[in-house]
Amino acid sequence: MAMLRSAATRSLLRSLNTRQPVQQQFRSQLSTLSASSARPTTALRPFAPKTVSLVRWQATGRYGDRQMVDEIDKANETELQKEKLQATPDIVSTESSTRTLGEVGVQEGSQKEHDDHEMMGGIKSDLSTIRETFSLQGVPKEAYYVGMAGVIPYAATSLSTVYCAWEINRAAATGAGFLMSERTAELALHAIEPLQIGYGAVIISFLGAIHWGLEWAGFGGYKGYSRYQIGVVSTALAWPTILLPAEYALISQFLIFNFLYYTDSRASKRGWAPAWYGVYRFVLTFIVGSAIVASLIGRGQIADRIGRLPGPGDRIRALRQQQEEMVVEEEEARRNFLGSSDEEEEEEEEEDEE
């Protein structure tokens, strides 16, 4: 009777009396139940239906999956209490708690090796990036071969300029050239100047014309004047450079090449050109720019030893001056002729009077 009076036993009996039949309980689990409430039906919002889940979590054991430690290993704790902590004043300081993870206790040699590995890893990463850039992966073979063939004349004229400059310096220092005389090297250098500058103007015009072809093909859509102006501006900037002196012409073309590379890279990002076109243009511009810089360095070494041949601008000025001189001579000749004719007429009149 004492057992029946306990609270745990009464709650157990109450749960057995209120337990529903098995069939009714299974049916209620498959259906949607409405919450029953003793509240009036004039509530602002009816209660939402609740769905009874078929799968319920059941704890295994008294405390579920957790394993409780009931006994304490006092012997092991006693041994640990007897051990003394080792003092390490060399690594403990007022700033030791602010050090980064893994810094404390690292030897100087191992830290140096770690730094070396990090530095070598960065260098290898940079080298791999350069290798991937100049490998031109994704560029069609036809465009690759034709583009590389197109920079050969530019590189050849640049190397020829450097070689002629070396021959002139050698002849000035030793009195004789290696394969040609100083005069021959100077004449060859003057013959290379218009070739390199004229070829550069042709290449710049060709790079601008590529955008006309992309517009006609409708690559990335039809952009109209926004894409046509690239070809127009590049050609308008390229050809006036042939009227400048050699040094100024090369510097101007160097700036135009870089401007066109920036324009082409932006066009590639916008979808106006193929995705590989930006890297392709970078490599070609790098080669051409290096050739121009080499030519300028070579010409700078002999700037005080060679004379400058008259350029197109000089020829135009000389032609205008010659035309002005011819006009003056013709005017003087006409005046002399008129004066002589007047004298003859006066002489004839005097003879008639006599």
C-alpha positions, 0 to 999 in steps of 0.5 A: 500500500505504501508503494501505491501511495508514492507519486511515481506509482500514481503517475504510472497508473494514470498513464496506463488509464489514459493510454489510447488503443493501439489502432487509434494511436497509429491512426492519429500518427498518420493524420494531421491533428488539430490542437484542442483548446478551451479558448473561445472561437473568437480568437484573432488567429486559429491555431495551426495544425500540428503534424505528429512525427512517426520517427521519435528519438529514443535515448539508449541507456539512462543518459542516452549516448553519453557515457558517465564516469562514475569512478575517479582514478585516484591513484593516477591523480595522486601520481600526477600530483607528485610530478613537478612542472619544469621551469622554462624561463627562456620561452616565458616572458611578459609577451609570451602570451601574445605570440602566434600559434606555433612560434613558441618552442620553434628552433631558429634553424627550423624557423629559417628552413620554414622561411626558406621554404615559403620564399622558394614556394613564392618564387616557384609560384611566380615562375609557374605563372610566367610560364603559363602566361607565355605558353599561350594555352588556349590560343589557336595554333594559327593565331599563335604561329602568325602572331609570332611570325609578325614580330620577327621583322620587328625583332630583326630590325631591333637587333640590327640596330643594336649590332650597327651601334656596336660596330660604330662604337668598336670602330670609334674605339679601335679604328676598325669595325668587326664585319663592316666599317663605321661608314657602312654601319652608319648607312645601314642604320639609316636604312633600318630606321624607316623600315622599323618605323614604317613596319610599326605603323603597319602593325598598329593599323592592323591591330586596330583593324582586328576590331572591325573584323570582330564587329562585322562578324558580330562577336559579342554582339554588334557594338557599332561606333564604340568598336569602330573607333578603336581601328580609326584612332589607332590608324590615326595615331600610327601613321603620323609617327613616320614624319617624326625623328627616329627616337620620337617615332619609336617612343610614340609607337611604344606608347601606342602599342601599350594603349592598344594592349590596354584597349584589347584586354578590356575588350576581351574582359567585356566579351568583345574579343575571345577570352584568350586574346588579352594574354595573346596581346600581352605576349606580343606587346611584350616582345615588341616593346622589348624590341623598341627599348633595345633599339632606343638603347642602341641608338642612345649609345651612338647619339654623338657619333652619327649624323642624322639623315633628313627625315620626311618632315625635313624633306617637306620643309626643304621642298617648301623652301625650294619652291619659295626660292623658285618663285623668287627666281621666276619673279626676278627673271620676269622683271628682268625680261620686262625691263629688257623689253622696255629698253629695247622698245625705247631704243627702237623709238629713238631710232625711229625718231632719228 
